[in-house]
Amino acid sequence: MSRIAPRIFTALAAATLFGGTAAIAQPQGPGYYAATPVEAPAKTSLITRDTVWKFHDGAFNAAKAPERDIVLCQLVAQRVGKLSSFTVGGQALDADTLAKCNSKAQ
């Protein structure tokens, strides 16, 4: 019985250590993509092809998807209207690319 206690302690310590490391390694923010609409959306979620978007803190956010960035931007703009910004992995699209994206807005 006395052999079990140190093993349990070691397992708990390892779980705590690795659990803390995993939390730090998680990406910041709610998604890889962030699409900020010019006007407040009527709905707080949408789906573009296979990508689920959730509205949070003024922007639609989604996990990384297989489509090209501009295609995803255009798909969101088609559904919610013009976007004031579209961010990919923390990097905002430049003005020209955003304008191309917004050309598909309804």
Secondary structure, DSSP 4 states (H G I P E B T S, - for coil): -TTHHHHHHHHHHHHHHHHHHHHHHSPSSS-SEEEEESS--S-SEEEETTEEEEEETTEEEE---SS-HHHHHHHHHHHH--EEEEEETTEEPPHHHHHHHHTT--
